[in-house]
Amino acid sequence: MRRHAHHGGLDLSVRELLTSLAGIQETVLLYPIGNTGRPRAQRILTDTDPTQKRLHDLFGLATNAPRR
């Protein structure tokens, strides 16, 4: 992973790489629909800094991530 990030222009240590990747998180928002029934759930990613965004794109995490 470190080599892949380095080839992508990010020269991070293993610790920095793992810390940045751990900061990319998913949140589930629940919206009630009336008084009955199950609430509607929407999954989104938390806000990311520029390094996390580059790692997200570099490792192709969008294939597993929810869409806004």
SULSUL-V228425 format. One record per helix or strand. SS is the DSSP state (A for helix, B for strand). FROM is the first residue (numbers start at 1). TO is the last residue. If there is no record, write none. Layout:
ss:SS from:FROM to:TO
ss:SS from:FROM to:TO
This chain:
ss:A from:2 to:7
ss:A from:14 to:22
ss:B from:26 to:31
ss:B from:40 to:45
ss:A from:50 to:58
ss:A from:61 to:63
